[in-house]
Amino acid sequence: MPDAGLKRPVAVVSGLGPGLGTALSRRLCSEGFAVAGLARSKGYGLELERELEASGARFKFYTCDITDEQTVNNVLGRIAERWDAPSVLIHNAGQLLIKPFVEVTPEAFESMWRVTALGAMLSARAVIPSMLERGGGSIIFTGATAGIRGSAKFSAFASAKFALRGLAQSLAREYGPQGIHVVHAVLDGIMWGGISREMVKVPREDCIEPDSVAETYLQLIRQDRSAWSHEIDLRPSKETF
């Protein structure tokens, strides 16, 4: 059932999880957005939905395989029926694979590309027509250093992130003149969260804070079209580059 009388912008955040996806959802909700969070698995998303709804925020979780065209279109259609067509899309879905090249299977390589690049293409294609109708919108792709520089053992990850960067550049040049702000955000460092704490043991002061990235994304969404950013890099002060 649609929310009658809703007078607020709608944002979609794919790749919902305990790190950046959650920080983005909370920050956008706090600024009056109705937020739809997308992820393949249910557990965490439903937990966050209960938490945010209890606080009075408008947040809804949707199970979504971002690599499946019909699923993406169906979910975006349900979001539009519930609230309105999204004016903001944040493609935060991705995978990480660090392996010697000869150990990377074709299946793993393709999966990396499908989530990172194909998922971005499908979700952008689903929201751009309505953004054009209303004369504007914002699309932010979460990129990485690997999208600019491929490193050893990052062949699959870097290939997918390079593709994402190319897609962002093409969409910015095609749709920027029509009012759609397309941003490629290069996250140059380790995001603070489960991976940094448990896998790579990086101290918090050497990591990127998800809340800080969410604040920057909000500023990007609010940029005046006379001074848009297309590519922005974010890194901890101690990160070398």
NUGU-282480 format. One record per residue (C-alpha): residue in one letter; x, y, z; residue number from 1. Coordinates in Angstrom, 2 decimals. Example, Ala and Ser with C-alpha at 12.3 -4.5 7.8 and 13.67 -1.06 7.14 Angstrom:
NUGU-282480
<site r="A" px="12.30" py="-4.50" pz="7.80" k="1"/>
<site r="S" px="13.67" py="-1.06" pz="7.14" k="2"/>
***
This chain:
NUGU-282480
<site r="M" px="0.00" py="0.00" pz="0.00" k="1"/>
<site r="P" px="1.51" py="3.39" pz="-0.95" k="2"/>
<site r="D" px="2.25" py="5.97" pz="1.72" k="3"/>
<site r="A" px="-0.34" py="8.63" pz="1.08" k="4"/>
<site r="G" px="0.83" py="12.21" pz="1.16" k="5"/>
<site r="L" px="4.52" py="11.38" pz="1.20" k="6"/>
<site r="K" px="6.38" py="14.54" pz="0.26" k="7"/>
<site r="R" px="9.98" py="13.50" pz="0.38" k="8"/>
<site r="P" px="12.62" py="12.27" pz="-2.04" k="9"/>
<site r="V" px="13.23" py="8.55" pz="-2.51" k="10"/>
<site r="A" px="16.71" py="7.01" pz="-2.43" k="11"/>
<site r="V" px="17.79" py="3.47" pz="-3.33" k="12"/>
<site r="V" px="20.89" py="1.95" pz="-1.74" k="13"/>
<site r="S" px="22.10" py="-1.36" pz="-3.18" k="14"/>
<site r="G" px="24.60" py="-3.56" pz="-1.43" k="15"/>
<site r="L" px="22.99" py="-3.05" pz="1.97" k="16"/>
<site r="G" px="25.17" py="-4.40" pz="4.77" k="17"/>
<site r="P" px="26.59" py="-3.52" pz="8.19" k="18"/>
<site r="G" px="29.12" py="-1.03" pz="6.79" k="19"/>
<site r="L" px="28.63" py="1.70" pz="4.24" k="20"/>
<site r="G" px="25.17" py="0.56" pz="3.13" k="21"/>
<site r="T" px="23.83" py="1.01" pz="6.65" k="22"/>
<site r="A" px="25.60" py="4.34" pz="7.16" k="23"/>
<site r="L" px="24.12" py="5.66" pz="3.91" k="24"/>
<site r="S" px="20.63" py="4.46" pz="4.81" k="25"/>
<site r="R" px="20.71" py="6.02" pz="8.27" k="26"/>
<site r="R" px="22.10" py="9.34" pz="7.04" k="27"/>
<site r="L" px="19.61" py="9.68" pz="4.21" k="28"/>
<site r="C" px="16.71" py="8.75" pz="6.50" k="29"/>
<site r="S" px="17.87" py="11.39" pz="8.98" k="30"/>
<site r="E" px="17.66" py="13.98" pz="6.19" k="31"/>
<site r="G" px="14.07" py="13.11" pz="5.33" k="32"/>
<site r="F" px="14.59" py="10.65" pz="2.49" k="33"/>
<site r="A" px="12.47" py="7.56" pz="2.09" k="34"/>
<site r="V" px="15.14" py="4.89" pz="1.66" k="35"/>
<site r="A" px="14.96" py="1.47" pz="0.03" k="36"/>
<site r="G" px="17.84" py="-0.85" pz="0.88" k="37"/>
<site r="L" px="18.63" py="-3.73" pz="-1.48" k="38"/>
<site r="A" px="20.59" py="-6.90" pz="-0.75" k="39"/>
<site r="R" px="20.57" py="-10.52" pz="-1.83" k="40"/>
<site r="S" px="20.13" py="-11.99" pz="1.67" k="41"/>
<site r="K" px="17.33" py="-11.09" pz="4.08" k="42"/>
<site r="G" px="18.59" py="-11.31" pz="7.64" k="43"/>
<site r="Y" px="20.47" py="-8.08" pz="8.18" k="44"/>
<site r="G" px="18.19" py="-5.96" pz="5.99" k="45"/>
<site r="L" px="15.06" py="-6.91" pz="7.91" k="46"/>
<site r="E" px="16.84" py="-6.19" pz="11.20" k="47"/>
<site r="L" px="17.81" py="-2.71" pz="10.00" k="48"/>
<site r="E" px="14.28" py="-2.13" pz="8.71" k="49"/>
<site r="R" px="12.83" py="-2.82" pz="12.16" k="50"/>
<site r="E" px="15.39" py="-0.54" pz="13.80" k="51"/>
<site r="L" px="14.84" py="2.41" pz="11.47" k="52"/>
<site r="E" px="11.06" py="2.11" pz="11.36" k="53"/>
<site r="A" px="11.00" py="2.08" pz="15.17" k="54"/>
<site r="S" px="12.84" py="5.42" pz="15.09" k="55"/>
<site r="G" px="10.21" py="6.92" pz="12.78" k="56"/>
<site r="A" px="12.28" py="6.74" pz="9.60" k="57"/>
<site r="R" px="10.85" py="5.65" pz="6.27" k="58"/>
<site r="F" px="12.99" py="2.67" pz="5.33" k="59"/>
<site r="K" px="12.10" py="-0.52" pz="3.52" k="60"/>
<site r="F" px="14.31" py="-3.51" pz="2.80" k="61"/>
<site r="Y" px="13.97" py="-5.45" pz="-0.46" k="62"/>
<site r="T" px="15.59" py="-8.75" pz="-1.31" k="63"/>
<site r="C" px="17.15" py="-8.23" pz="-4.73" k="64"/>
<site r="D" px="19.62" py="-10.00" pz="-6.99" k="65"/>
<site r="I" px="21.15" py="-6.90" pz="-8.55" k="66"/>
<site r="T" px="22.45" py="-8.97" pz="-11.48" k="67"/>
<site r="D" px="18.99" py="-10.12" pz="-12.64" k="68"/>
<site r="E" px="17.18" py="-7.71" pz="-14.95" k="69"/>
<site r="Q" px="13.64" py="-8.80" pz="-14.16" k="70"/>
<site r="T" px="14.24" py="-8.77" pz="-10.41" k="71"/>
<site r="V" px="15.78" py="-5.31" pz="-10.51" k="72"/>
<site r="N" px="12.92" py="-3.91" pz="-12.58" k="73"/>
<site r="N" px="10.31" py="-5.54" pz="-10.33" k="74"/>
<site r="V" px="11.89" py="-4.20" pz="-7.14" k="75"/>
<site r="L" px="12.30" py="-0.68" pz="-8.52" k="76"/>
<site r="G" px="8.68" py="-0.81" pz="-9.66" k="77"/>
<site r="R" px="7.53" py="-1.80" pz="-6.17" k="78"/>
<site r="I" px="9.53" py="1.05" pz="-4.65" k="79"/>
<site r="A" px="7.91" py="3.54" pz="-7.02" k="80"/>
<site r="E" px="4.46" py="2.17" pz="-6.19" k="81"/>
<site r="R" px="5.12" py="2.41" pz="-2.46" k="82"/>
<site r="W" px="6.59" py="5.91" pz="-2.42" k="83"/>
<site r="D" px="7.67" py="7.46" pz="-5.71" k="84"/>
<site r="A" px="10.26" py="6.94" pz="-8.43" k="85"/>
<site r="P" px="13.76" py="7.29" pz="-6.92" k="86"/>
<site r="S" px="15.57" py="10.59" pz="-7.32" k="87"/>
<site r="V" px="18.77" py="9.05" pz="-5.87" k="88"/>
<site r="L" px="20.47" py="5.75" pz="-6.71" k="89"/>
<site r="I" px="23.58" py="4.63" pz="-4.85" k="90"/>
<site r="H" px="25.14" py="1.50" pz="-6.32" k="91"/>
<site r="N" px="27.16" py="0.14" pz="-3.43" k="92"/>
<site r="A" px="26.98" py="-3.56" pz="-4.33" k="93"/>
<site r="G" px="30.26" py="-5.33" pz="-4.93" k="94"/>
<site r="Q" px="32.48" py="-8.30" pz="-4.17" k="95"/>
<site r="L" px="36.13" py="-8.59" pz="-3.18" k="96"/>
<site r="L" px="38.43" py="-11.28" pz="-4.53" k="97"/>
<site r="I" px="42.19" py="-11.29" pz="-3.89" k="98"/>
<site r="K" px="43.86" py="-14.25" pz="-5.59" k="99"/>
<site r="P" px="46.72" py="-15.03" pz="-7.94" k="100"/>
<site r="F" px="45.42" py="-14.70" pz="-11.49" k="101"/>
<site r="V" px="45.88" py="-18.39" pz="-12.38" k="102"/>
<site r="E" px="43.69" py="-19.34" pz="-9.39" k="103"/>
<site r="V" px="40.78" py="-17.13" pz="-10.48" k="104"/>
<site r="T" px="38.08" py="-19.24" pz="-12.11" k="105"/>
<site r="P" px="36.05" py="-17.92" pz="-15.03" k="106"/>
<site r="E" px="32.96" py="-18.26" pz="-12.85" k="107"/>
<site r="A" px="34.45" py="-16.09" pz="-10.08" k="108"/>
<site r="F" px="35.68" py="-13.52" pz="-12.62" k="109"/>
<site r="E" px="32.25" py="-13.26" pz="-14.22" k="110"/>
<site r="S" px="30.48" py="-13.08" pz="-10.85" k="111"/>
<site r="M" px="32.66" py="-10.15" pz="-9.85" k="112"/>
<site r="W" px="31.79" py="-8.28" pz="-13.04" k="113"/>
<site r="R" px="28.09" py="-9.10" pz="-12.84" k="114"/>
<site r="V" px="27.65" py="-7.67" pz="-9.33" k="115"/>
<site r="T" px="29.88" py="-4.65" pz="-9.79" k="116"/>
<site r="A" px="29.28" py="-3.56" pz="-13.38" k="117"/>
<site r="L" px="26.19" py="-5.33" pz="-14.71" k="118"/>
<site r="G" px="24.32" py="-4.60" pz="-11.47" k="119"/>
<site r="A" px="25.17" py="-0.93" pz="-11.85" k="120"/>
<site r="M" px="23.99" py="-0.93" pz="-15.46" k="121"/>
<site r="L" px="20.67" py="-2.64" pz="-14.69" k="122"/>
<site r="S" px="19.79" py="-0.44" pz="-11.72" k="123"/>
<site r="A" px="20.80" py="2.77" pz="-13.53" k="124"/>
<site r="R" px="18.76" py="1.80" pz="-16.56" k="125"/>
<site r="A" px="15.76" py="1.19" pz="-14.30" k="126"/>
<site r="V" px="15.84" py="4.68" pz="-12.71" k="127"/>
<site r="I" px="17.10" py="6.96" pz="-15.49" k="128"/>
<site r="P" px="13.80" py="7.25" pz="-17.44" k="129"/>
<site r="S" px="11.90" py="8.62" pz="-14.42" k="130"/>
<site r="M" px="14.80" py="10.92" pz="-13.56" k="131"/>
<site r="L" px="14.67" py="12.33" pz="-17.08" k="132"/>
<site r="E" px="10.92" py="12.87" pz="-16.75" k="133"/>
<site r="R" px="11.36" py="14.92" pz="-13.58" k="134"/>
<site r="G" px="14.38" py="16.75" pz="-14.95" k="135"/>
<site r="G" px="17.06" py="15.48" pz="-12.63" k="136"/>
<site r="G" px="18.43" py="13.00" pz="-10.14" k="137"/>
<site r="S" px="21.65" py="11.66" pz="-8.65" k="138"/>
<site r="I" px="23.45" py="8.37" pz="-9.31" k="139"/>
<site r="I" px="26.51" py="7.52" pz="-7.22" k="140"/>
<site r="F" px="28.69" py="4.50" pz="-7.97" k="141"/>
<site r="T" px="30.96" py="3.30" pz="-5.16" k="142"/>
<site r="G" px="34.31" py="2.64" pz="-6.76" k="143"/>
<site r="A" px="37.77" py="1.76" pz="-5.48" k="144"/>
<site r="T" px="41.44" py="2.40" pz="-6.11" k="145"/>
<site r="A" px="41.39" py="-0.80" pz="-8.18" k="146"/>
<site r="G" px="39.23" py="1.02" pz="-10.71" k="147"/>
<site r="I" px="42.17" py="3.32" pz="-11.45" k="148"/>
<site r="R" px="45.15" py="1.06" pz="-10.82" k="149"/>
<site r="G" px="45.19" py="-2.73" pz="-11.07" k="150"/>
<site r="S" px="47.39" py="-4.44" pz="-8.49" k="151"/>
<site r="A" px="48.82" py="-7.95" pz="-8.24" k="152"/>
<site r="K" px="46.20" py="-10.53" pz="-7.23" k="153"/>
<site r="F" px="43.37" py="-8.06" pz="-7.90" k="154"/>
<site r="S" px="42.75" py="-9.01" pz="-11.56" k="155"/>
<site r="A" px="39.05" py="-9.82" pz="-11.17" k="156"/>
<site r="F" px="38.29" py="-7.00" pz="-8.75" k="157"/>
<site r="A" px="40.19" py="-4.40" pz="-10.76" k="158"/>
<site r="S" px="38.61" py="-5.49" pz="-14.06" k="159"/>
<site r="A" px="35.13" py="-5.06" pz="-12.59" k="160"/>
<site r="K" px="35.93" py="-1.70" pz="-11.01" k="161"/>
<site r="F" px="37.51" py="-0.42" pz="-14.24" k="162"/>
<site r="A" px="34.26" py="-1.34" pz="-15.99" k="163"/>
<site r="L" px="32.25" py="0.50" pz="-13.35" k="164"/>
<site r="R" px="34.37" py="3.62" pz="-13.79" k="165"/>
<site r="G" px="33.91" py="3.53" pz="-17.57" k="166"/>
<site r="L" px="30.16" py="3.16" pz="-17.16" k="167"/>
<site r="A" px="30.06" py="6.14" pz="-14.78" k="168"/>
<site r="Q" px="32.02" py="8.34" pz="-17.18" k="169"/>
<site r="S" px="29.78" py="7.44" pz="-20.12" k="170"/>
<site r="L" px="26.55" py="8.03" pz="-18.18" k="171"/>
<site r="A" px="27.83" py="11.35" pz="-16.82" k="172"/>
<site r="R" px="28.58" py="12.62" pz="-20.33" k="173"/>
<site r="E" px="25.29" py="11.35" pz="-21.75" k="174"/>
<site r="Y" px="22.91" py="12.36" pz="-18.99" k="175"/>
<site r="G" px="24.64" py="15.20" pz="-17.13" k="176"/>
<site r="P" px="23.40" py="17.76" pz="-19.68" k="177"/>
<site r="Q" px="19.88" py="16.42" pz="-19.01" k="178"/>
<site r="G" px="20.12" py="17.04" pz="-15.27" k="179"/>
<site r="I" px="21.27" py="13.69" pz="-13.90" k="180"/>
<site r="H" px="24.31" py="13.99" pz="-11.65" k="181"/>
<site r="V" px="26.49" py="10.88" pz="-12.05" k="182"/>
<site r="V" px="29.36" py="10.43" pz="-9.59" k="183"/>
<site r="H" px="32.14" py="7.85" pz="-9.35" k="184"/>
<site r="A" px="33.42" py="7.78" pz="-5.75" k="185"/>
<site r="V" px="36.87" py="6.22" pz="-5.35" k="186"/>
<site r="L" px="37.21" py="4.75" pz="-1.86" k="187"/>
<site r="D" px="40.97" py="4.51" pz="-1.44" k="188"/>
<site r="G" px="41.49" py="2.46" pz="1.70" k="189"/>
<site r="I" px="39.96" py="-0.12" pz="4.00" k="190"/>
<site r="M" px="36.43" py="0.58" pz="5.21" k="191"/>
<site r="W" px="36.08" py="0.29" pz="8.97" k="192"/>
<site r="G" px="33.92" py="-2.72" pz="9.81" k="193"/>
<site r="G" px="33.98" py="-6.47" pz="10.02" k="194"/>
<site r="I" px="36.64" py="-7.05" pz="7.35" k="195"/>
<site r="S" px="39.06" py="-4.49" pz="8.76" k="196"/>
<site r="R" px="38.60" py="-5.79" pz="12.31" k="197"/>
<site r="E" px="38.67" py="-9.52" pz="11.65" k="198"/>
<site r="M" px="40.50" py="-10.20" pz="8.38" k="199"/>
<site r="V" px="43.17" py="-7.58" pz="7.81" k="200"/>
<site r="K" px="43.52" py="-6.29" pz="11.40" k="201"/>
<site r="V" px="43.78" py="-2.63" pz="10.37" k="202"/>
<site r="P" px="43.51" py="-0.10" pz="13.24" k="203"/>
<site r="R" px="40.41" py="2.06" pz="13.14" k="204"/>
<site r="E" px="42.42" py="5.27" pz="12.75" k="205"/>
<site r="D" px="43.85" py="3.88" pz="9.49" k="206"/>
<site r="C" px="40.43" py="3.05" pz="8.03" k="207"/>
<site r="I" px="37.69" py="4.94" pz="6.19" k="208"/>
<site r="E" px="34.72" py="5.67" pz="8.46" k="209"/>
<site r="P" px="31.41" py="4.68" pz="6.82" k="210"/>
<site r="D" px="29.59" py="7.60" pz="8.44" k="211"/>
<site r="S" px="32.09" py="10.04" pz="6.94" k="212"/>
<site r="V" px="31.58" py="8.60" pz="3.46" k="213"/>
<site r="A" px="27.81" py="8.81" pz="3.92" k="214"/>
<site r="E" px="28.15" py="12.49" pz="4.80" k="215"/>
<site r="T" px="30.17" py="13.12" pz="1.64" k="216"/>
<site r="Y" px="27.63" py="11.26" pz="-0.49" k="217"/>
<site r="L" px="24.88" py="13.47" pz="0.95" k="218"/>
<site r="Q" px="26.89" py="16.57" pz="0.00" k="219"/>
<site r="L" px="27.31" py="15.19" pz="-3.54" k="220"/>
<site r="I" px="23.56" py="14.68" pz="-3.85" k="221"/>
<site r="R" px="23.02" py="18.28" pz="-2.79" k="222"/>
<site r="Q" px="25.63" py="19.83" pz="-5.09" k="223"/>
<site r="D" px="24.37" py="22.64" pz="-7.27" k="224"/>
<site r="R" px="24.50" py="21.68" pz="-10.93" k="225"/>
<site r="S" px="26.71" py="24.70" pz="-11.64" k="226"/>
<site r="A" px="29.54" py="22.96" pz="-9.72" k="227"/>
<site r="W" px="29.06" py="19.20" pz="-9.96" k="228"/>
<site r="S" px="31.75" py="16.68" pz="-9.04" k="229"/>
<site r="H" px="32.02" py="13.61" pz="-11.23" k="230"/>
<site r="E" px="34.93" py="11.75" pz="-9.65" k="231"/>
<site r="I" px="35.97" py="12.16" pz="-6.04" k="232"/>
<site r="D" px="38.50" py="10.17" pz="-4.03" k="233"/>
<site r="L" px="38.16" py="9.55" pz="-0.30" k="234"/>
<site r="R" px="40.95" py="8.14" pz="1.84" k="235"/>
<site r="P" px="42.23" py="8.17" pz="5.45" k="236"/>
<site r="S" px="44.83" py="10.82" pz="6.22" k="237"/>
<site r="K" px="47.49" py="8.12" pz="6.72" k="238"/>
<site r="E" px="46.84" py="6.39" pz="3.38" k="239"/>
<site r="T" px="49.64" py="6.76" pz="0.83" k="240"/>
<site r="F" px="48.73" py="7.57" pz="-2.76" k="241"/>
***
